[in-house]
Amino acid sequence: MLDKLKDIEEKFEDINAKLFDPEIVSDIEQYKKLMREQKKLAPVVEKYREFKGVQATYEESKQLLDTGGMDKDFREMVEEEYVESAEKLEKIKDELKVLLLPRDPNDDKNVIVEIRGGAGGEESALFVGVLFRMYSMYAESRGWKSEILSANETGLGGYKEISFMIEGDGAYSRFKFEGGVHRVQRVPETESQGRIHTSTVTVAVLPEAEEVDVEINPADLQIDTFRSSGAGGQHINKTESAIRITHIPTGTVVECQDERSQHKNKDRAMSILRSRILEQERQKSVDAIAGERRLQVGTGDRSERIRTYNYPQGRVTDHRVGLTLYRIEAILNGDLDEIIDTLITVDTAEKLKSEN
């Protein structure tokens, strides 16, 4: 591990030197690439340098204790320093092991979240809106921007489905465990008998794919225009601004009709299409290694029931990690950090276990 850390530090120093090279500074793409690489290496190098500092203290105090000849007070002080530095070294080693785990290459990317109604009819559609609000508020709490890409509204204020982008540094790393089936248990407003209904909603989480991530042959696309439908004021149905793109090789279909501009709808539809195709490729690789190692947390089995929101009991349960919290209102208002932090911790522990 120490040899690997030394190599990383040397690479970090090499990148720092290159960032001051006038030729590289003038090449914007290369400069950005080096900056991204430097940012990824920085936490590891910082922790490694902390390790070296503590190790120096440990070895110095050990040498003094081995040499002897100290008065009682000074010896006690050195012994205390020796014990503290030994404990700190072990803690830093564990932190370094986590930092050296293979990183998900998508973690720093923006994220596209798609929420679709499942079992439960209108009650399910209403809960799609609840989850959309929850994720939007969570994004806002972290200073991230959210933007609707496509929405299919119902008459009572819910959504049959909604797709939205969340832009922010590390957005995918925080949202990637949200994919799966979310179950809600509550008494609908229309229910006169006060009976609890169970509905489901499916969430898909896709890292935003750039053009360099996914190469799409224009000849593989069927692009149709049509008139927007649903709520939207006087403009709706006057022009064929809505776009439907079909990727023929995979059969993937994306529709966008939220913007008045056909060009903007096409850009958004292409963004979603690239992300869906990238996700299909990612899923293939996940399935390929599933026989060797299946993480308990998982990131992407859309048929897996991952969480239940029980309104009468005021609880939210994440079934993957056995976490139950009795503060449903705060969670639905975007207070998701405790759930997400727990999922990340369990996932990291599973990865460490598989590395050993």
C-alpha positions in Angstrom: 0.0 0.0 0.0 2.8 2.4 0.9 4.5 1.9 -2.5 1.2 2.7 -4.2 0.8 5.8 -2.1 4.3 7.0 -3.0 3.6 6.5 -6.7 0.3 8.5 -6.3 2.2 11.4 -4.6 4.8 11.5 -7.4 2.0 11.5 -10.0 0.3 14.4 -8.1 3.5 16.4 -8.0 4.0 15.7 -11.7 0.5 17.0 -12.5 1.1 20.1 -10.3 4.3 20.9 -12.3 2.5 20.4 -15.7 -0.3 22.8 -14.6 2.3 25.6 -14.7 3.5 24.7 -18.1 2.5 27.5 -20.6 1.9 24.9 -23.4 -0.6 23.0 -21.2 -2.2 26.1 -19.8 -3.0 27.2 -23.4 -4.6 23.8 -24.2 -7.9 24.2 -22.4 -9.0 20.6 -22.8 -5.7 19.1 -21.5 -5.6 21.6 -18.7 -9.2 20.7 -17.6 -8.3 17.0 -17.7 -5.2 17.5 -15.5 -7.3 19.6 -13.1 -9.9 16.8 -12.8 -7.1 14.2 -12.2 -5.4 16.5 -9.6 -8.7 16.9 -7.8 -9.2 13.1 -7.6 -5.7 12.5 -6.2 -5.7 15.4 -3.7 -7.6 13.7 -0.8 -5.3 10.6 -1.1 -2.1 12.6 -1.1 -3.3 14.8 1.7 -4.1 11.7 3.9 -0.8 10.1 2.9 1.2 13.2 4.0 -0.7 13.2 7.3 0.3 9.5 7.6 3.9 10.3 7.1 3.8 13.1 9.7 2.3 10.8 12.3 4.7 8.0 11.4 7.6 10.3 12.0 6.3 11.2 15.4 5.7 7.5 16.2 9.2 6.5 15.2 10.8 9.4 17.0 9.0 8.7 20.3 9.8 4.9 19.9 13.5 5.7 19.5 13.5 7.9 22.6 11.8 5.2 24.6 14.3 2.6 23.4 17.3 4.8 24.2 16.0 5.6 27.8 17.8 7.9 30.2 14.8 10.3 30.6 13.4 11.7 33.8 10.0 10.4 34.8 7.9 13.4 33.6 9.5 13.5 30.2 9.2 9.7 29.8 5.5 9.8 30.6 5.0 12.5 28.0 6.9 10.5 25.3 4.9 7.3 26.2 1.7 9.2 25.8 2.8 10.6 22.4 3.9 7.1 21.4 0.5 5.5 22.2 -1.5 8.4 20.6 0.6 8.2 17.4 0.3 4.4 17.2 -3.5 4.6 17.5 -3.7 7.5 15.0 -1.5 5.5 12.5 -4.0 2.6 12.5 -6.9 5.0 12.0 -5.2 6.7 9.1 -4.3 3.4 7.5 -8.0 2.4 7.5 -8.9 5.8 6.0 -6.3 5.3 3.3 -7.6 1.8 2.4 -11.0 3.4 1.8 -9.5 6.2 -0.3 -7.6 3.6 -2.4 -10.8 1.6 -3.3 -11.6 1.7 -7.0 -13.7 4.8 -7.6 -16.9 4.8 -9.5 -16.0 6.8 -12.6 -19.5 8.4 -12.6 -19.4 9.7 -9.0 -18.6 13.3 -9.9 -21.2 13.5 -12.7 -24.5 15.3 -12.8 -27.5 12.9 -12.5 -30.7 12.2 -14.4 -33.5 10.9 -12.2 -36.5 9.2 -13.7 -39.5 8.5 -11.5 -42.5 6.4 -12.8 -45.8 5.5 -11.2 -46.3 1.8 -10.5 -49.1 -0.1 -8.8 -51.7 2.1 -7.2 -53.1 4.3 -10.0 -53.6 8.0 -9.1 -52.2 7.4 -5.6 -49.0 6.2 -7.2 -48.9 9.2 -9.5 -49.3 11.5 -6.6 -46.4 9.9 -4.8 -44.2 10.4 -7.9 -44.7 14.1 -7.2 -43.9 13.7 -3.5 -40.5 12.0 -4.4 -39.8 14.6 -7.1 -40.3 17.3 -4.4 -38.1 15.3 -1.9 -35.2 15.0 -4.3 -35.5 18.6 -5.5 -35.4 19.8 -1.9 -32.4 17.6 -1.1 -30.6 19.0 -4.2 -31.4 22.5 -3.0 -30.0 21.8 0.5 -26.6 20.9 -1.1 -26.6 23.9 -3.4 -27.3 21.9 -6.5 -29.5 22.9 -9.4 -32.5 20.7 -10.5 -34.3 21.1 -13.8 -37.3 19.1 -15.3 -36.4 17.4 -18.5 -39.7 15.7 -19.3 -43.0 15.3 -17.4 -46.3 13.6 -17.9 -48.8 15.1 -15.5 -52.1 13.7 -14.3 -55.2 15.8 -13.6 -54.9 15.7 -9.8 -51.4 17.1 -9.5 -49.4 13.9 -9.8 -47.2 12.5 -12.6 -47.4 9.3 -14.5 -43.6 9.9 -15.0 -41.1 12.7 -14.6 -37.4 13.0 -15.6 -35.2 15.7 -14.2 -31.5 16.6 -14.1 -29.6 17.5 -11.0 -26.4 19.4 -11.6 -23.8 19.5 -8.9 -20.3 18.2 -8.0 -20.7 14.6 -6.8 -24.5 14.5 -7.5 -24.4 10.9 -8.8 -22.3 9.7 -5.9 -25.2 10.8 -3.5 -28.1 9.7 -5.7 -26.9 6.4 -7.1 -28.4 4.2 -4.4 -31.9 5.6 -5.0 -32.7 3.4 -7.9 -35.3 0.7 -7.3 -38.9 0.4 -6.2 -40.2 2.8 -3.5 -43.3 1.7 -1.6 -45.8 4.1 0.1 -48.4 3.2 2.6 -51.0 5.8 3.5 -54.7 6.6 3.6 -55.6 8.4 0.3 -57.7 11.6 0.7 -60.4 10.0 -1.4 -60.7 7.0 1.0 -63.8 7.5 3.1 -63.2 4.3 5.2 -59.7 5.4 6.3 -58.1 2.3 4.9 -54.4 2.3 4.2 -53.4 1.8 0.6 -50.1 0.5 -0.7 -48.7 2.0 -3.9 -45.3 1.7 -5.6 -43.1 4.0 -7.6 -40.0 3.1 -9.6 -36.9 5.3 -9.6 -34.1 5.1 -12.1 -30.9 7.0 -11.5 -28.6 7.7 -14.5 -25.2 9.5 -14.6 -25.3 12.3 -17.2 -23.5 11.0 -20.3 -21.5 13.4 -22.4 -21.0 12.9 -26.1 -17.5 11.5 -25.5 -19.0 8.8 -23.1 -21.4 7.4 -25.7 -21.0 7.5 -29.4 -24.4 7.4 -31.2 -24.6 7.0 -35.0 -27.2 9.5 -36.3 -28.2 6.8 -38.8 -29.4 4.7 -35.8 -31.9 7.4 -34.8 -35.6 7.8 -35.7 -36.7 11.3 -34.8 -40.4 12.2 -34.8 -42.0 15.5 -34.0 -45.5 15.9 -32.5 -47.7 18.4 -30.7 -47.3 18.7 -27.0 -50.2 17.4 -24.8 -51.3 18.0 -21.3 -51.3 21.1 -19.1 -49.4 24.0 -20.6 -51.6 26.9 -21.4 -52.5 28.4 -24.8 -49.3 27.3 -26.5 -50.0 23.6 -26.2 -51.0 21.8 -29.5 -50.3 24.9 -31.7 -46.8 23.7 -32.9 -45.1 20.4 -33.3 -42.3 21.2 -30.8 -42.3 17.9 -28.9 -39.7 15.4 -29.9 -39.6 11.6 -29.8 -36.2 9.9 -30.5 -36.0 6.2 -31.0 -32.5 4.5 -30.9 -33.2 1.7 -33.3 -30.4 -0.8 -32.2 -31.5 -0.8 -28.6 -35.2 0.1 -29.0 -34.7 2.9 -26.5 -37.4 5.7 -26.8 -37.2 9.1 -25.3 -39.8 11.9 -25.5 -39.4 15.6 -24.5 -42.2 18.1 -24.8 -41.6 20.5 -21.9 -39.9 23.3 -23.9 -41.5 25.4 -26.6 -38.4 25.1 -28.7 -38.1 22.0 -30.8 -34.3 22.4 -30.7 -34.2 22.5 -26.9 -36.5 19.4 -26.7 -34.2 17.6 -29.0 -31.1 18.5 -27.0 -32.8 17.3 -23.8 -34.0 14.1 -25.4 -30.5 13.3 -26.7 -29.1 13.9 -23.2 -31.5 11.4 -21.7 -30.9 8.9 -24.5 -27.1 9.0 -24.1 -27.5 8.5 -20.3 -29.9 5.6 -20.8 -27.6 3.8 -23.2 -24.6 4.4 -20.9 -26.7 2.9 -18.1 -27.5 -0.1 -20.2 -23.7 -0.7 -20.7 -23.1 -0.2 -17.0 -25.8 -2.7 -16.2 -24.1 -5.3 -18.5 -20.9 -5.0 -16.6 -22.7 -5.2 -13.2 -24.4 -8.4 -14.3 -21.1 -9.7 -15.6 -19.4 -9.4 -12.1 -22.6 -10.3 -10.1 -21.5 -13.9 -9.8 -18.2 -12.9 -8.3 -19.4 -10.3 -5.9 -22.9 -8.9 -5.3 -23.0 -5.9 -3.0 -25.8 -5.9 -0.4 -26.6 -2.3 -1.2 -26.8 -2.6 -5.0 -27.1 0.3 -7.4 -29.6 -0.3 -10.2 -31.9 -3.3 -9.9 -35.1 -1.5 -10.8 -37.3 -4.4 -9.6 -35.8 -4.4 -6.1 -38.0 -3.0 -3.4 -35.6 -0.7 -1.6 -37.6 1.6 0.7 -41.0 1.9 2.4 -42.6 5.2 3.4 -45.3 4.5 6.0 -47.4 7.6 6.7 -49.6 6.3 9.6 -46.5 5.2 11.6 -44.4 8.2 10.5 -41.6 5.9 9.5 -39.2 5.3 6.5 -37.5 1.9 6.2 -34.6 1.2 3.9 -34.8 -2.6 3.4 -31.3 -3.0 2.0 -29.5 -1.9 5.2 -32.3 -2.5 7.8 -32.5 1.2 8.6 -35.8 2.6 10.1 -36.3 6.3 10.9 -39.4 7.7 12.5 -39.3 11.1 10.9 -41.0 10.8 7.6 -42.0 14.5 7.3 -38.3 15.6 7.5 -37.2 13.0 5.0 -39.9 13.9 2.5 -38.7 17.5 2.9 -35.3 16.5 1.6 -33.5 15.4 4.8 -31.9 12.4 3.2 -28.3 12.6 4.4 -28.6 10.0 7.2 -30.1 7.4 4.8 -27.5 8.1 2.1 -24.6 8.2 4.5 -25.6 4.8 5.9 -25.9 3.3 2.4 -22.5 4.6 1.4 -20.9 3.3 4.6 -22.3 -0.2 4.1 -21.3 -0.2 0.4 -17.8 0.8 1.4 -17.6 -1.9 4.0 -18.7 -4.5 1.5 -16.1 -3.3 -1.0 -13.3 -3.5 1.7 -14.4 -7.0 2.6 -14.2 -8.1 -1.0 -10.7 -6.5 -1.4 -9.3 -8.6 1.5 
